[in-house]
Amino acid sequence: MGGAEIKGARKLRLLCLHGFRTSGEIIRKQVTGKWPESVLEKLELVFADAPFPCQGKSDVEGIFDPPYYEWFQFNKEFTEYVNFDECLAYIEDIMIKHGPFDGLLGFSQGAILSAGLAGMQANGVALTRVPEIKLVVIIGGAKFRNPSVIEKAYSAPIQCRSVHFLGDQDFLKEYGTELLDSFIDPVVLRHPKGHTIPRFDEKGLESMLSFLERMQKDVTEEKQEIILQNDVVEECLI
């Protein structure tokens, strides 16, 4: 930065992708209800509903009110997908309309999407009309298992910064651990709960705050660099 002063770090804008057969309102309640202000004050969170109405029973029925949505449909082995391309286009349209975003936050099906989209964008096969994803927050995630999507998402190490929540009792823990291998230097936050958005313990909170502060510094410096470059260009044109 050549000694240029970096003004106060701005909030990180994240598009939040909810779990299967839940909603943007449900993940909003889960995140804002469990995470402390010290984390939330660093984030600007945008909560979207998935494009397709729930096509079966929701696991959160009786816990959270409907309506419920799903991002795409899949077979029992999670190897064949329906409406997948439509889902990716829908997310990109949201990012165009409501962006720019620094990254994605996802839970469960939304976490699988968030991690995969980072790799697919880097490979030029998704989110080609929006700025580069700089970070992903993966809660209860896993890899896609469709061979074609695997090739598109994980054929090269995913460079964007990532933080991964792994629950000791989460049925996806094994698959979330496998996902770590696809990322460069992932930050891992472990918790004792199951497939849920967890609260932070002291160590986890410290790690999360450190991660977010590094990311805030990076995006703030990048913005300042762009401003300086634009100033230089304008001076050359005068």
N, C-alpha and C positions, 0 to 999 in steps of 0.2 A: 504493500500500500504506500510505500515511499514516505512513511511518516504522516500521511494524511489522517486527520481525526475521524474515527468511526463513531457516528452518532448512535444513540440508544438503539439496542437491538430490537428489531420488530418481531411481532408474533409470527409463528410458523403457521401457514395456512394448509390445513389437511382436509381432504375429502374423505369422509368416513363411510365405509361400506359395511353394512350390517350383516348379521348371520342369516342362514337359510330359514325362510318362513318367519322372519321377524319384520322389523321396519326401522326406518331412520329415527323415529321417535323413541323406539325401544333402546337402541344403542345410545341415543342421547341421554336417556335416563340412567343407563348403566354407567356410562363414562362420567358424566357430571355428578352423579350421585356417589360414586366410589373414589374418584380421584381428587386429591387435595388441590386447593387453590394455587399452591406453589407450582404445580404442573400445569393446571388449566390456564393460568395467567400467561403462559408462554405460547399458548396455542389459540388459533382461530379455527374452530371446527365447523365444517359444513356437513350436515347430515342429509343423505339422499335416500329415497325409497328405491328399491330395485324395480325393474320394468314390468315384472310379471306378477299378477295376483297369486297368492298361495293356492297351489293345486292339490292340497291334501292337509292332513292334520298338522298343526304347529306344535312343537315341543313346549312353547311358552304359553299355550292356551291355558287360561285360568290364572296365569301369573301376570302377563301383560295383556292389555286390551288389543283387539284387532283394530284396523286391518293388518294383515301379514303379507309379505312379498317374498319372492325368490328371484335370484339373479339369472339363473338358467336351470335347466332340468338335466338329470343324469340317470344312468342305469345303476343297478345295485352295486356293481363293481367300481363305479365312478370312472369308467373308461370310455363311455360314450356320452356325448353331450347334445342337448337340444337347445336351440336359441342362443348358442354361445356367441356367435359372431354378432348377433343383434345386441347381446349384453355388452360386448366390448364397444360397439358403436354408441350405445346409450350412455355409457360412462364417459366416453370421449366428448359427447355432446354436452354433458353436464359440466365437464371441465372447461369446455370452450365458453359456455354460457355464464358460468359462475366463477371462473378462474381469474387470474392464474393461481395455481396451487403449487406449494412446495413439495407436497407428497401425499401419500395415502395412509389411512389408518383403517385396518380391517379386523373383523372378528369372524372366525369360523369360515363359512363360504366366502365372506368378504375378505378374510385374511388370505385365503388361497388365491383369490383374484388379485389382491394388492401385491403380493409377492410375485405372482406370475406376470402381471402387467409391467412391473419394473424390468423384468428380463425381456419380455416381448417388445417393449418400447426400445430398449437398448439394441435389439436385433432388427429394429425397423419394421416390425410386423403389427404393431398396435400403438395407439396414442401418438400417431405421427403428426397430428395437427396441433399438439399442445407442447408447452415447454417440458424439458427433461425433469422427470421425477428425481428429487434430491434425497428423499428419505421415505421409508415405509415403517409403520408400526404394526407388527404382526402379532395378533392375540389368538391363540388356539388355531394356528395355521397348519398347512401341509402343502405338498406338491400336487399339481395336477397329475392325473394318471393316464390321460389320453396320449398315445404315442406322438401324434402330430403336434399337440400343444406342448408336450415335454420338449420336443426338438426346438420349438419356437421360443420357449421360455427359459430353458436351462442349459442350452448348448454351450454357453460361455459363462464364466463367473459373473454374477450380477454386481456391478460396481457401486450402486447407490447405497447410502448408509441405511442401516436397518437395526431395529430393536425387536426382539422376539420374546414373547411371554410364553413360558412352558409350565403347565400345571402338572404336579406330581400325579394327580388323579385323572388327568385329562385323557380320554380315550384316543385322542390324536397326538399324544405326547411323542410317541415313536416317530410319527410322520412329521411332526414339527421339528424334531431333532434332525431328521434327515434333510429337511429344508435348509438348515443352517449351512450345509456344505455348498450350497449354491451361491452364498453371499460372501463378499470380501469383508472380513473383520466384523462379523455380526455381534451386537450387544445382546446378551442373553439374561433375561430376568426370570428366575424360577420362583414358583409359588406353590403352596401345599394344596390348592383347590383343584377342582375338576375343569370341565369345559365351560368356562365362564370368564367374564372380564373381572380380574381380581383387584383387590385393594393392594396398596404397597406396604411392604414392611420397610424397616429403616434402611436396610442395604439396597433394596430395590428402588426406593425413592431417590437415594443418593445417585445410583447409576442412571436412572431416568433423567434426573435434573442435569447431570453432567452431559449426557447425550444431547439433550435439548439445547443446552447452553452452547455446546460446540456447533450444533447445527445453526443456531441463531447467529453465531459469530460468522459462520461461513456464508450464509445468505446475505447478511448485512454487509460484509466485506465485498461480496460479489456485486451487490447493488451500488455500493460506493465506487467500485472499480468502473462500472458501466457509466455512472454519472461523470467520473473523471475523464473517461474516454470520450464521452459526448462533448464535454467542455473543450477538450483538445481539438476535436473535429470542428466545433463551432468557431474556435479561435482561428483555425487555419482557413476557414471560409470567409472570415471577416476581412 
